[in-house]
Amino acid sequence: MMMQPVNKKNLLVPGLSLLTSLGTLVCCALPALFVTLGAGAALAGLVSTLPQLVWLSAHKGAVFTLAAVMLLLAGFAQWKSRNAPCPADPAQALVCQRLRKAGWWIWGAAMAVYGTGFFFAFVAVRFL
């Protein structure tokens, strides 16, 4: 029995939410980590190579807002489709169930990344 190709639309929104959450890490968590570890020179070299990092840090409110909106959309899409029917074919049903599970794992990873970035951008700044 030949398996049908995977419908990548089921992973699009969680994947985009993970991508925007990674932007929060690049914006705020990685620079804080480099400075904490005493790698300020490495951070300076990274900023001189990628000056867009300065823009991300300067606009961290917009970066975090966009990431939060994407996470909310992804969570809503996952929740809404949680009881959607899978195909009757056993192989396709298995793929469908695995995609749903992968979508939740991706969304959870995106939430963890967002939380880490949020901590370093807004909470740790007040204490460190």
Backbone as CSV, one residue per row, in Angstrom:
resi,resn,N_x,N_y,N_z,CA_x,CA_y,CA_z,C_x,C_y,C_z
1,MET,0.838,-1.167,0.000,0.000,0.000,0.000,0.889,1.237,0.000
2,MET,0.648,2.147,-0.906,1.445,3.358,-1.033,0.871,4.456,-0.141
3,MET,1.737,5.079,0.654,1.280,6.145,1.541,1.172,7.447,0.769
4,GLN,0.164,8.215,1.106,-0.039,9.525,0.497,0.949,10.516,1.090
5,PRO,1.295,11.559,0.345,2.194,12.569,0.909,1.544,13.276,2.094
6,VAL,2.379,13.735,2.997,1.912,14.397,4.210,1.388,15.780,3.854
7,ASN,0.244,16.144,4.438,-0.315,17.475,4.251,0.438,18.442,5.161
8,LYS,1.287,19.234,4.588,2.159,20.114,5.359,1.417,21.311,5.952
9,LYS,0.185,21.530,5.541,-0.585,22.640,6.097,-0.842,22.437,7.584
10,ASN,-0.884,21.166,8.029,-1.132,20.887,9.436,0.016,21.338,10.328
11,LEU,1.178,21.513,9.760,2.340,21.946,10.546,2.735,23.387,10.258
12,LEU,2.042,24.058,9.345,2.427,25.407,8.933,2.304,26.410,10.080
13,VAL,1.144,26.496,10.702,0.937,27.490,11.756,1.812,27.208,12.972
14,PRO,1.887,25.951,13.460,2.820,25.720,14.571,4.272,25.999,14.184
15,GLY,4.628,25.701,12.955,5.993,25.985,12.500,6.282,27.473,12.456
16,LEU,5.316,28.258,11.978,5.489,29.715,11.960,5.555,30.277,13.374
17,SER,4.779,29.701,14.285,4.852,30.175,15.668,6.215,29.857,16.278
18,LEU,6.781,28.710,15.923,8.125,28.374,16.401,9.153,29.346,15.820
19,LEU,9.006,29.692,14.556,9.925,30.628,13.916,9.875,32.005,14.585
20,THR,8.677,32.503,14.858,8.585,33.811,15.510,9.087,33.747,16.945
21,SER,8.901,32.608,17.604,9.427,32.458,18.965,10.947,32.438,18.965
22,LEU,11.527,31.835,17.939,12.989,31.856,17.839,13.505,33.281,17.670
23,GLY,12.707,34.133,17.042,13.071,35.542,16.930,13.203,36.198,18.292
24,THR,12.388,35.764,19.249,12.502,36.322,20.596,13.797,35.886,21.267
25,LEU,14.250,34.672,20.973,15.522,34.223,21.527,16.684,35.024,20.957
26,VAL,16.652,35.207,19.641,17.729,35.939,18.974,17.755,37.382,19.453
27,CYS,16.591,37.948,19.660,16.486,39.347,20.067,17.025,39.576,21.463
28,CYS,16.697,38.705,22.374,16.936,39.042,23.772,17.676,37.994,24.591
29,ALA,17.370,36.726,24.408,17.966,35.698,25.269,19.425,35.430,24.923
30,LEU,19.753,35.321,23.657,21.139,35.024,23.277,22.103,36.134,23.660
31,PRO,21.769,37.411,23.409,22.689,38.454,23.872,22.883,38.435,25.386
32,ALA,21.814,38.195,26.140,21.943,38.131,27.600,22.818,36.954,28.016
33,LEU,22.648,35.830,27.339,23.467,34.657,27.647,24.935,34.923,27.352
34,PHE,25.224,35.535,26.203,26.616,35.835,25.853,27.259,36.760,26.875
35,VAL,26.546,37.797,27.280,27.104,38.739,28.243,27.284,38.066,29.598
36,THR,26.322,37.231,30.005,26.422,36.525,31.278,27.622,35.590,31.307
37,LEU,27.896,34.934,30.191,29.024,34.006,30.115,30.361,34.710,29.882
38,GLY,30.323,36.029,29.777,31.549,36.768,29.559,32.006,36.772,28.113
39,ALA,31.091,36.519,27.218,31.423,36.484,25.792,30.941,37.757,25.101
40,GLY,31.205,38.883,25.724,30.806,40.166,25.145,31.463,40.418,23.804
41,ALA,32.714,39.984,23.652,33.418,40.168,22.371,32.748,39.346,21.274
42,ALA,32.300,38.150,21.617,31.587,37.321,20.629,30.277,37.989,20.243
43,LEU,29.591,38.582,21.208,28.353,39.298,20.910,28.632,40.507,20.020
44,ALA,29.707,41.230,20.293,30.058,42.386,19.462,30.363,41.943,18.031
45,GLY,31.060,40.828,17.879,31.337,40.300,16.541,30.071,39.863,15.833
46,LEU,29.155,39.260,16.574,27.886,38.824,15.994,27.053,40.019,15.548
47,VAL,27.019,41.068,16.361,26.251,42.264,16.015,26.869,42.980,14.819
48,SER,28.196,42.982,14.719,28.820,43.633,13.570,28.583,42.832,12.291
49,THR,28.450,41.509,12.420,28.156,40.668,11.257,26.682,40.754,10.875
50,LEU,25.811,40.760,11.867,24.359,40.821,11.644,23.779,42.042,12.353
51,PRO,23.867,43.215,11.744,23.360,44.420,12.419,21.846,44.413,12.625
52,GLN,21.138,43.489,11.993,19.688,43.396,12.185,19.332,43.005,13.612
53,LEU,20.284,42.395,14.324,20.040,42.028,15.720,19.767,43.257,16.573
54,VAL,20.407,44.364,16.239,20.183,45.601,16.978,18.754,46.072,16.764
55,TRP,18.273,45.969,15.525,16.893,46.364,15.229,15.914,45.494,16.010
56,LEU,16.168,44.173,16.044,15.287,43.274,16.792,15.254,43.648,18.275
57,SER,16.404,43.954,18.830,16.463,44.320,20.249,15.778,45.656,20.502
58,ALA,15.918,46.580,19.578,15.288,47.886,19.739,13.770,47.801,19.631
59,HIS,13.279,46.836,18.892,11.835,46.672,18.691,11.323,45.386,19.336
60,LYS,11.835,45.073,20.525,11.477,43.800,21.150,9.996,43.724,21.503
61,GLY,9.362,44.839,21.756,7.922,44.819,22.024,7.140,44.284,20.836
62,ALA,7.485,44.762,19.648,6.806,44.294,18.429,7.137,42.831,18.146
63,VAL,8.379,42.444,18.381,8.790,41.054,18.150,8.007,40.123,19.069
64,PHE,7.900,40.478,20.332,7.185,39.628,21.281,5.680,39.644,21.032
65,THR,5.145,40.768,20.610,3.712,40.831,20.294,3.391,39.949,19.098
66,LEU,4.191,40.034,18.052,3.972,39.198,16.877,4.086,37.718,17.234
67,ALA,5.085,37.379,18.035,5.257,35.985,18.449,4.067,35.514,19.287
68,ALA,3.568,36.369,20.174,2.419,35.990,21.003,1.178,35.780,20.149
69,VAL,0.970,36.648,19.165,-0.185,36.489,18.264,-0.068,35.177,17.496
70,MET,1.116,34.881,16.990,1.304,33.624,16.249,1.088,32.412,17.154
71,LEU,1.556,32.485,18.387,1.346,31.377,19.318,-0.133,31.187,19.642
72,LEU,-0.840,32.295,19.819,-2.282,32.199,20.079,-3.018,31.611,18.878
73,LEU,-2.656,32.058,17.671,-3.280,31.508,16.462,-2.979,30.018,16.309
74,ALA,-1.746,29.647,16.570,-1.366,28.240,16.447,-2.086,27.389,17.487
75,GLY,-2.159,27.869,18.704,-2.868,27.133,19.742,-4.345,26.993,19.424
76,PHE,-4.951,28.066,18.914,-6.366,28.016,18.540,-6.586,27.044,17.389
77,ALA,-5.708,27.077,16.391,-5.840,26.165,15.245,-5.672,24.714,15.687
78,GLN,-4.726,24.461,16.564,-4.525,23.101,17.066,-5.745,22.638,17.863
79,TRP,-6.259,23.512,18.720,-7.400,23.167,19.545,-8.644,22.931,18.694
80,LYS,-8.833,23.785,17.706,-10.014,23.681,16.845,-10.004,22.374,16.042
81,SER,-8.840,21.929,15.623,-8.762,20.729,14.786,-8.484,19.458,15.584
82,ARG,-8.548,19.524,16.899,-8.207,18.361,17.727,-9.148,17.181,17.513
83,ASN,-10.408,17.439,17.180,-11.381,16.368,16.982,-11.785,16.205,15.523
84,ALA,-11.057,16.840,14.626,-11.374,16.698,13.200,-11.137,15.247,12.778
85,PRO,-11.960,14.747,11.883,-11.793,13.342,11.482,-10.521,13.127,10.667
86,CYS,-9.916,11.982,10.880,-8.776,11.550,10.076,-9.305,10.629,8.973
87,PRO,-8.535,10.391,7.922,-8.978,9.493,6.850,-9.277,8.090,7.366
88,ALA,-10.137,7.388,6.637,-10.519,6.024,7.030,-9.396,5.024,6.781
89,ASP,-8.540,5.299,5.816,-7.424,4.415,5.525,-6.495,4.363,6.747
90,PRO,-6.160,3.170,7.246,-5.347,3.070,8.462,-3.984,3.764,8.354
91,ALA,-3.340,3.663,7.228,-2.020,4.299,7.073,-2.160,5.820,7.098
92,GLN,-3.153,6.336,6.423,-3.364,7.781,6.413,-3.844,8.272,7.776
93,ALA,-4.631,7.458,8.457,-5.083,7.836,9.794,-3.901,7.917,10.752
94,LEU,-2.956,7.003,10.611,-1.762,7.030,11.450,-0.935,8.290,11.193
95,VAL,-0.788,8.638,9.919,-0.065,9.863,9.572,-0.787,11.080,10.131
96,CYS,-2.097,11.093,10.020,-2.911,12.193,10.536,-2.700,12.353,12.045
97,GLN,-2.735,11.251,12.773,-2.551,11.304,14.225,-1.139,11.751,14.593
98,ARG,-0.167,11.290,13.833,1.216,11.706,14.106,1.415,13.192,13.829
99,LEU,0.777,13.695,12.773,0.877,15.128,12.474,0.254,15.968,13.581
100,ARG,-0.871,15.515,14.100,-1.504,16.253,15.202,-0.589,16.276,16.418
101,LYS,-0.017,15.130,16.729,0.890,15.052,17.874,2.126,15.929,17.644
102,ALA,2.677,15.870,16.433,3.846,16.707,16.108,3.500,18.185,16.208
103,GLY,2.298,18.548,15.766,1.865,19.944,15.861,1.823,20.420,17.300
104,TRP,1.320,19.577,18.211,1.291,19.951,19.618,2.696,20.055,20.203
105,TRP,3.578,19.140,19.803,4.965,19.205,20.296,5.662,20.469,19.794
106,ILE,5.460,20.805,18.531,6.067,22.018,17.972,5.533,23.242,18.697
107,TRP,4.217,23.263,18.929,3.610,24.396,19.627,4.153,24.499,21.049
108,GLY,4.300,23.377,21.724,4.858,23.384,23.074,6.297,23.879,23.096
109,ALA,7.081,23.454,22.108,8.464,23.936,22.013,8.492,25.437,21.759
110,ALA,7.588,25.910,20.915,7.505,27.342,20.632,7.133,28.122,21.895
111,MET,6.224,27.563,22.697,5.848,28.218,23.960,7.046,28.281,24.914
112,ALA,7.812,27.205,24.974,8.991,27.182,25.847,10.033,28.204,25.383
113,VAL,10.237,28.276,24.091,11.197,29.242,23.542,10.723,30.662,23.822
114,TYR,9.431,30.913,23.622,8.866,32.237,23.880,9.029,32.601,25.355
115,GLY,8.736,31.650,26.232,8.873,31.914,27.662,10.304,32.235,28.056
116,THR,11.252,31.529,27.470,12.669,31.806,27.737,13.050,33.205,27.272
117,GLY,12.646,33.539,26.059,12.929,34.876,25.539,12.268,35.960,26.370
118,PHE,11.018,35.735,26.769,10.293,36.708,27.587,10.991,36.910,28.923
119,PHE,11.444,35.814,29.516,12.148,35.921,30.792,13.387,36.804,30.664
120,PHE,14.205,36.541,29.659,15.432,37.316,29.499,15.173,38.746,29.058
121,ALA,14.114,38.974,28.305,13.854,40.320,27.796,13.207,41.224,28.835
122,PHE,12.313,40.672,29.664,11.521,41.532,30.528,11.667,41.248,32.024
123,VAL,12.013,40.038,32.400,12.089,39.710,33.835,13.531,39.774,34.328
124,ALA,14.431,39.069,33.674,15.818,39.011,34.128,16.500,40.365,34.062
125,VAL,16.052,41.224,33.172,16.643,42.566,33.052,16.488,43.336,34.351
126,ARG,15.412,43.116,35.056,15.158,43.836,36.297,16.006,43.306,37.462
127,PHE,16.459,42.050,37.356,17.178,41.437,38.459,18.682,41.308,38.217
128,LEU,19.101,41.269,36.963,20.524,41.064,36.671,21.246,42.339,36.409
